[in-house]
């Protein structure tokens, strides 16, 4: 149900390919903090989270989770 085929399963078509619908499903992830959180703290958290998300370690971990969840 993603907009593009998963690299782990290139032969499995998307929902759009099967039925012509653009329906998509994904997992929502987020982080919250108290209202009025200091802007410097917010910037530090954003930077750290972006670095973690972009890391090869995290991307490899998530790619493995997709494989294990679907397989």
SVG drawing of the C-alpha trace seen along z (x, -y; Angstrom):
<svg xmlns="http://www.w3.org/2000/svg" viewBox="-9 -29 34 44">
<polyline fill="none" stroke="black" stroke-width="0.4" points="0.0,0.0 3.0,-2.3 3.3,-4.6 6.2,-2.6 7.1,1.1 9.2,2.1 12.8,2.9 12.6,6.1 9.7,7.3 10.1,5.8 7.6,8.3 4.7,7.4 2.6,4.6 1.4,1.5 -2.3,1.0 -2.5,-1.6 -1.1,1.0 -3.6,3.5 -6.8,1.5 -6.0,-2.0 -6.4,-3.5 -3.8,-5.8 -4.6,-4.5 -1.5,-4.4 -0.8,-3.2 2.1,-4.0 3.2,-4.1 3.1,-7.4 6.0,-8.2 6.6,-11.3 8.1,-13.0 6.5,-15.6 7.6,-18.0 5.9,-20.5 4.3,-23.7 6.8,-26.5 9.8,-24.3 13.0,-26.4 13.8,-26.8 17.4,-25.8 16.3,-22.5 13.9,-22.0 16.7,-22.6 19.0,-20.3 16.4,-17.5 15.5,-18.1 19.2,-17.9 19.8,-14.7 16.7,-13.0 17.4,-13.9 21.0,-12.5 19.7,-9.3 17.0,-8.9 19.5,-9.5 22.1,-7.1 22.9,-3.9 22.4,-2.0 18.8,-3.2 18.0,-2.8 19.4,0.7 17.5,1.6 14.2,0.3 14.8,2.1 15.3,5.4 12.1,4.7 10.1,4.4 11.5,7.7 10.8,9.5 7.3,8.0 6.2,8.9 8.0,12.2"/>
</svg>
